[in-house]
Amino acid sequence: MQYTKLGRTGLDVSRLCLGCMSFGEPDAGGHPWTLGEDASRPIFRRAVEAGINFFDTANVYSAGSSEIIVGKLLKEFTRRDEAVVATKVRNSVSGDGPNREGLSRKAIMTEIDASLTRLGLDHVDLYQIHRWDYATPIEETMEALHEVVKAGKARYIGASSMFAWQFAKAQEVARANGWTPFATMQNYLNLLYREEEREMIPLCADQGVGLIPWSPLARGRLARPRGGETARSGSDVFGASLYAATEAADGRVIDAVETIAAARGVGMAQVALAWVLAQPGVSAPIAGATKAGQLDDAVAAVEFALTRDEIEQLEAHYEPHAVTGHD
């Protein structure tokens, strides 16, 4: 495993972050494809043995059970001072009702304590806002996040998919008031969706913000020949909404991944992840796994180098997409 600094911080992270959305009780949160504690254990252990020290979850994943499982497995297989634990806040864990979601001071202060309780930790290394909250002034959000850091409950803060102007505004609000700025951006980037190359990625590169892209395999579409279905893809309403309008163009990109993977004798996921890893400013793409082979392909991508010609082949068929992934 290779390691890198997370943006301009002094934090060392593996070049691959284990996405823990796939860990959670299957009957919680509407994701029947997730793995319960016993099924998650061998995947998590294999990740640690491969050198992964960066783990990403969220309060809302599987109604909080992802955090519970991750917390237990962290204690079983890692040293706390070596592990980098990230979670998120924004969406409701417990259903509809006032003050159960959003990025108000009340929500943030309530949810950081709830996440730490579920994880069984006294702090997380990275606390991220799970999208923009249009109903709360960004000044309130940034000051509350700063207080979370100063209270020792988080070491760094990060953001996720939003418009570049929103991210720039949040950073300026933090700096103008002497508050903690975002150290990371968890944006949406893969061979099927490259709109972030227009503004967000250059902004983060200029400001030294570490990129930790979500869905680097496009919800698995880049890991299998086109037309293939999995248990997750069959019930993934959000994933279907991301790609429905671009199926023809996306299919040509998927075919290019398949062709290069076959020529090199590797899995398609290895090729697609290697492309993301090679993008400027990317610290660690977030890759989930429900099978050992999926994790092995992801880990192998860290050492897999694409040639210039192969990169050109992979990028040649891309067509502009409508901006998505922010909601």
N, C-alpha and C positions, 0 to 999 in steps of 0.2 A: 504494500500500500504506500502511496505517496501522501505527503502532508503539505499544507500550505497555510499561510496566514489568512485569516478571515478578513478580507478587505484590508483596511489600514490598521486594524486592531493588532494586538500582540498575541492573539489567540490562535493556537495551532489546531487545524481540523484536517481530517482525512479528505482526500479529493472526492470522496463519495459520501453523501449523507444518507443514512437509512431512513426512508420515509415510513412512519409508523401508522399511517392511516389504515394499513392492512391488518393491524393488530387491534382487536376489539371483539366484544361478544357479538356473535352473528345476529342475535335477536334484538340488538340495541342499535338505534340510529339508522335503521333502514338499509344497512349494507350486508346482505346475506352472504357475501363472499369473504368477509373478514375472518381472521383466525382468532380463536379463543386462546386463553393463556397456554394450555398444553401444546396446541399446534404452533403457537408463536415461538415457543422456547427454542426449538432447534434452528429456526431461521435467525433469531437474534444471536444465539451463541455462535453460529457460523459467521455472522457479520463481525462480531468481536474478534473471533479467531483470525479473520481476514485482515484485521487492522483498522476497521471502521471505528472511529471514536465519536462520531457526530450523529445525533439522533433527533428527528423532528416529529413532533406530534401536535395536537391541538386540543383545547378543552372540549370542543364539540365532537371530535371523532368518536363515533359509536357511543354517544351520550356520556362521554367521560371515561368509558371503560378502556379506551386506548391508553390514556394516561396511567390508569391503575396497573395495566399489564406492563407497560414500559417501566414504571417505577419498580415493580417486582423484579423484572429481568435485569435492570441496571444493577440492583443489589446482588443478584446471583452471579453476574458475569463480568462486571466492570469494577474499576476503582473510581470513586467519585471524582477524585482530583484529576483524572485523565479523561473522563467522559465530558463531552460537550452536549448539553441537553437543551433543546429548543421546544417551546410550545407557543400557542397563539391564543388571542382573545378577540372577540368581536360578536360571534354568533351565540345564540341561546343554547344552553345545555339542557335546560329543564322545560322547554316548551314556551308557549306564548304567555305574555303577561308584561306589565310595566317593569322597566329596569332589569329585564332578564337578558338583554343583549345590547350591543352598541359599545361605544368607546367613551362614555362619560366617566368622570372621576369615580362615581359610585360603582359602575360596572367593572372598571379596571381593578379597583381595590378589592372588590368582592371576588372577582374571578382569579386574580393572582393567588389569593389565599386558598381558594378551592382547588386550583391546579396543583399547588404545592402539597396540599393534603392528599390528593389522589396519587401524585407521584411519590409521596413519602420523602420529599426533599425540603431543605430549608431555603433553597434558591434554585433558579434555573440560570443557565448561562446566556440564553438568548430568548427574550420575550418579544413576540411579534404581533402587530395588529393584523387581523385577518380580513383585509380589505379596508377601504375608506368608509367612514361613517358620516354621511351627509347631514345627519340630524344633530351632530355635536360639533361645536367650534373646535378647530384643530388646536387652538391654544389650550383648551381644557384637557384635551387628550395628551398633548406633549408634556404639559406640566405634571399630569398624573403619572405618566410613564417615567419621568425624571424622578419623581418621589419614590416609585417602585425601586429604581436603581439605587437611590440614596439610602433606602431602607435595607439594602442588601438582599432584596428578594430576586433581583436579576442583575447580571453582570453587564449585559449589553441589550439594546433594543433593536428591533428590525421591523420592516414593513413588508407588505405583499402587494400583489398586482393592483395598480392604480394608474392614473394618468401622470405623465412626467411632471406637469405643472403642479399637481397636487403634492407629489413627493418633494419637489423643490420648495414649495410653500412650507411644508412641515419642517424641512431642514432649516429654513431661514427663521421660522418662528422659534425653533429650539435655540439656534445660535444667538439670535437677538436678545433672548431672555436668559442666556447662560444655562440652558437646560441641556440634557443629554440628547444628541442627535442620533438618528438611525445609523447603525453600522452596517446593516445588510438590507438587501431587497430580494424578496422571494418572488421572482417574476415568472411569467409563463413563456417558456422558450423551448422549441424543438424544431426539427426539420420541417414540420407541417405548419408551424406558427412562428414567424420571425418578425412580426411587426414591432417587437421591442427594440429591434436594431435601429429604428428610426430616431427615437428620442431617449427612452429610458436607459438603454445600455450605454450610450455615449455620456449621459448625465452621470451615471454611477461611476463610469471609468474616470471621468474628470474629477469627481469628488472622492474617489477612493472607497466607494461603497461596495462591499462584497456581494456578488450575485450568487444566489443559491436557487436555481430554477426549479420550479415544480413541473411535473409531468414531462420530463425530458424524453419519454418514449411515447408521448401523445396518447396516454391512457392505454398503452399496449399496442396501438396500431402500428408502430414502427418496429415491433418485436416479432411480427408474424406476417406472412404474405397477405395481401389484401383479400378481404372476404372472410377471413378467419374470425371465429367468435370464441369467446371465453365466458365463464360464469359471470365475470364482472361486466363484460361489455354488453351482455344481454339485458342487464338491469341498470346500466349506468346512464340515467337520464341526462345528467349534467354533461357527461362526456359526449353523448350523441348531439347535444346542442352546440358543441364547440366545432364540429366538423361537418354537419349536415349539408351546408351550402357549398362546400369545397371538395366534395368527394372525388370528382374526376381529376382535378389537379393533384390532390393529395395522393391518389392512386399511383400516379407516375413517379412521385417521390418515393413511395413505398417500394415500387418496383426497382428503383435505383438502389435502395438499401439492400433489397434481396439479392440483386445481381452482384454487388460488391461483396456481400457476406459470403455468397457461394464461391466467388473467385478466391477469396482469402481463407475459406474454410473455417469461418467463425459464425456465431449466431448474429441475427439481425440486430438484436439489442446492443450487442457489442459495438457495431458500426455506428448506430444512431447515438449512443451515449458518447462515443469517442468524438463525434462531431461537436456535441454540446461542451464537452470538456475542453475542446480546443478553442472555444470562443473567448474573445477578450473579456477580462474581468470576472470570468466564472471561477468562483472558489470551489464550489462543490454542488453538482446537481443532486436533487433529492430523488432517490430511486426506491420504490417499494418492492416487496417480494412476498409471494405466497408459496413459492416453491424454491427448493435449494438451487435448482438449475438457473432460475431467474437471477438469484443473488450472485451466483458464480459468473454469469455473463456480465453483470454490472461491474463486479470487481475486476474482471479481466479487461474491461474497457479502459481502465486507468492506465494500463501499460500499452494499450493498442494505439498505434499512430497511423493516421490516414495520410496518403500521399496528396500532393496538390491536385493531381488529376482526379483522384477519387473525390476530393472535396468539391471540385467543380462539377462532377457528375451528380453528386448529391444535391447541390444547390441549383442546378440548371433548370429544373422543372417547377420551381416555386412560383406561385402566383400570389399577389397581395390578398390579404384576408381582411375582413371587417374586424375592428378592434373588439376583443372579447376577453373573457376570463376575469373581469374586474368585479363581477357580482357573485 
